Amino acid sequence: MIKLDEQLTMLKELTDAKGIPGNEREVREVMKKYIAPFADEITYDGLGSLIAKKVGLADGPKVMLGGHLDEVGFMVTNIDDKGFIRFQTVGGWWGQVMLAQRVTIVTSKGETITGVIGSKPPHILSPEARKKPFDIKDMFIDIGATSKEEVTSWGVRPGDMIVPYFEFTVMKNEKFLLAKAWDNRIGCAIVIDVLKNLQKEQHPNIVYGVGAVQEEVGLRGAKTAAFTIEPDIGFALDVGTAGDTPGVTEKESLSKLGNGPQIIIYDASLVSHKGLREFVVNVAEELHIPYQFESIPGGGTDAGSIHLTKSGAPSIAITIATRYLHSNASIIHRDDYENTVTLLTELVKRLDVDAVNKIKFE
């Protein structure tokens, strides 16, 4: 068994924590535990996003580093007479990755109940049925109950959170890390480690490390957090699609695990700010930090909300290439994580008033 170092222990606690949109408390407490020693102040917006403030220069520009706390999951909507759970997806899911997967229901009292998304055995499926994807609306969760009354006696009720189950795992190649919820606990971890690095550095600005809520249902927490902060510059730290597995074409993604952070030039919520994009690229090249360009036409990041705050804030998304997004388990490369932390630390150190003014009018 691989012994976890301090950084891996943090990643395990973040990814093992349970938190779908609107139910981020457990994850927020983990993030607070790790980031509080490096922050001057911890506050929250009205939806529950965590905001860790660190002052370098009190009259310097305000720089927002945002990861989001929530993961894709499900919510209990109904319990049938036989004790099977009907549910609603919360965030984007592809039905083919869901059947027969283990899940955890969290009751209003905080108790956890194990279940599995039910599936028919192939023995009773017609040849035609085997070829068709199963509709999510027809899926159910089996928690080993015999009646609706038994389920309700266990404290389960509509609105309860359901999360995928998977334990954090360091793979045989120890650079490869397997876990649920890399989307987007890795962004939260980056924010924590950047603030940790800045303890030893002078930075000519005020940094706000954010763990935003409800990204997976419309970039909501980033909007309220950014309205609270009113940043001059915004970075969204998130995951992006890896293109290095069989079946993923170069038209879908060019990125490879281990080739550095992804600089997102375009997504459905944001055209990356030209001046900020050039600033990021120049710093990466100056320091010989590997990077990859990527676009995400079918999805957005919290930068989409941050850049529209007040009169506007130059923003960009910097992401980690990730395999098997929005499923029970996905894979990242540790070098990409560490290079992203280094890049963001160095960017913050250079974002003084002159640099921000130049970026705005590039």
Secondary structure, DSSP 8 states (H G I E B T S, - for coil): -----HHHHHHHHHHHS---TT--HHHHHHHHHHHGGG-SEEEE-TT--EEEEEESSTTS-EEEEEEE----EEEEEEE-TTS-EEEEEES---GGGTTT-EEEEE-TTS-EEEEEE----GGG--HHHHHS---GGG--EE-S-SSHHHHHHTT--TT-EEEE----EE-SSTTEEEES-HHHHHHHHHHHHHHHHHTTS--SSEEEEEEES--TTTSHHHHHHHHHH--SEEEEEEEEE---STT--TTT----TTS--EEEEEETTEE--HHHHHHHHHHHHHTT---EEEEETT---THHHHTTSTT---EEEEEEEEBS-SSS-EEEEHHHHHHHHHHHHHHHHH--HHHHHHHHT-
